[in-house]
Amino acid sequence: MKKLLSLCMIVKNEEKVLERCLNSVSRLVDEIIIVDTGSKDRTKEIAFHFTDQVYDYQWDNDFSAARNIAISYATSQFILVLDADEYIDLTKYNQIINFLSSLPNKSPIAIIVPIYNFVGSPNSGNLNQIEAVRIFSNDPQVKFDRPIHEQVISTKEELEFVRFDLPIYHTGYTTESMEQKQKSKRNLNIFEHLKTNKQLNCYDNYTLGNEYFALSNYSLALQHYSLAYKNQEYGKTWMPQCLAQMLQCLFKLRQYSEMYELCEHAIELWPSACDFYWFKGSLFMEIGADEYAIQALHQCIHIAESSESSQTWIISPNYGSNLSYQLLSLIFLRQHDIENAVHALTKLLYINVNNQGVLLKLLPLLLDHESIDQIIMFLNQVYKQPEDYQLIMLFETSLLLASVELSHYYWKLCKHLNFQNRPDLPFYYAVITKNNELIMEYETNNTNTTGRLQQISKILKSILIEGNMDISINEDLKSSLLISLFRLGQYEMYDTLLKVTDYNHPIIINDLADYFFDNQHIDLGIDYYSTLLDNNQINLSGILNISRYYIKQGYLLDASDFIRNTIQLQPDHLTLYILYFLTSEHPTKRIVQQFYDLFPNYIQLPFVPPIHNN
């Protein structure tokens, strides 16, 4: 029986990840071929546990050359290419076998699959998605080209590209992995050689841009993305990602006019894709044009949900789902639009039930409007059969929100669990419920814990249990302590501490005002902001909160007057000008001119008035 699929890899010093990769794919492939380019660790030993086809190759700074050696040993109809720091989700094992078996064996075929890159810290959960050819016909005319970020090409017949949803997960772009392997240094050396020999093509400029982006050098990244983009090879599979990376760079560099124009161009190029509406929405949100942002994000979601039979995204489906709802939730929260905020946050929670950040935003809204029984019923629908770690997450969330009733409920469900790594949680619960027996049980275990919750627990123990108000605490904990007391309903102690000189500081009062405003205690927040305004001590977030509150209430004239007066005092904040232009029917010529002088790169934004009309 003819072999269907060969795995071909090149590796070097991959002992930490190679076994995970090979375990994920061993049931799928008919043979495994590994070319080692100079490992000094246990890589080859691990490889030999899975295959006897392990070959040595002298590395010469050319990925294509090494990969072409690997595929030359393949004897199956198709070739799968993976890196050691990748692994496959084989839930579609039967589908991929059936799919490959059904393909014609006439002209060479290249199969594009989704690749999910983990980025940032290893446990951050941050992903970005790209597409690439990882399966292709085993044909003498099909090979890899380019010494770095190599591509599959056909030397004779044109490749036929098809797509298949076989998720590949890649951990090589986490901060830890990048530092361990010094990938950027190695890759930049190869690019430098290409540049010296004037061999850089459009795709090389795109991938070189990716290297500089990973190093947070957004100016150089943008320069190379722009070189790749200017040739207008819009049909290339990597071009949408190139434009997306350009937009990220423009966002990081605060070049908002250019970002807006590029968004519009991308939407013209791919009108049926949702992705670039998200970028447009994120731009408008960043500069404070909330209604424009909401419109763009709703359009993104509408396109994403418009068809079940065809693909509605070109870069990642996340843009039309969780990423859009994430931005919408933030906008609705700062607009105090509770109904829409709850809707967006609920969508996010169902998309990822392990997102504690969403719970910390959603539950305070529910606690203000629903009974504990209704909230528990809702959470039981979301977590029908919760894992232990989910119970602990829900318990911690209840504690962080200082909801004693909700904490009681989840403590009963998880008190039998092992809190060896988190003794601060039951200790904090014991303190806020004044359970002396539980305090004694967990206080000893909690002595080596140094987190913020543990520090607040000890302070609250002194205040609530021992009645000692005369305690010294770090400056950065004072706001958190006051907020904890308020959440717990300890209003007398809250007021007593607030009258102490050390606590009655503009930074702390601004923190409290922002907290009350953000958590729907509007009147109390405005009282604090008023005091800060009278003393000219209010921070920018307070100014923006008041401005948006006036706008949301329909007091556009009041909002316009307030923002105009604030601009006179703080003339260098872009968002204030944007809010002013959006609320004022007749912005003053002086402020428009001032905006043009201070922010010449932003005058192309759609809501900026032309100077000659004033």
ABEGO torsion letter per residue (X at the ends): XBBABBBBBBBBGAAAAAAAAAAAAAAABABBBBBBAGBABAAAAAAAAABABBBBBBBAGBAAAAAAAAAAABABABBBBBBAABBBBAAAAAAAAAAAAABBAABBBBBBBBBBBBBEBAAAGBBBBBBBBABBBBBAABBBBEABGBBBBBABBBBBBBBBBBBBBBAAABAAAAAAAGAAAAAAAAAAAAAAAGABBAAAAAAAAAAAAAAGBAAAAAAAAAAAAAAGBAABAAAAAAAAAAAAAAAAAGBAAAAAAAAAAAAAABAABAAAAAAAAAAAAAAGBAAAAAAAAAAAAAAAAABAABBABAABAAAABAAAAAAAAAAAAAAGBAAAAAAAAAAAAAABAABAAAAAAAAAAAAAABBAAAAAAAAAAABABBBAAAAAAAAAAAAAAGBAAAAAAAAAAAAABBAAABAAAAAAAAAAAGBAAAAAAAAAAAAABABAAAAAAAAAAAAAAAGBABBBBBAAAAAAAAAAAAAAGBAAAAAAAAABAAABBAAAAAAAAAAAAAAGBAAAAAAAAAAAAAAGABBAAAAAAAAAAAAAAGBAAAAAAAAAAAAAABAABAAAAAAAAAABABBBAAAAAAAAAABAAAAABAABBBAAAX
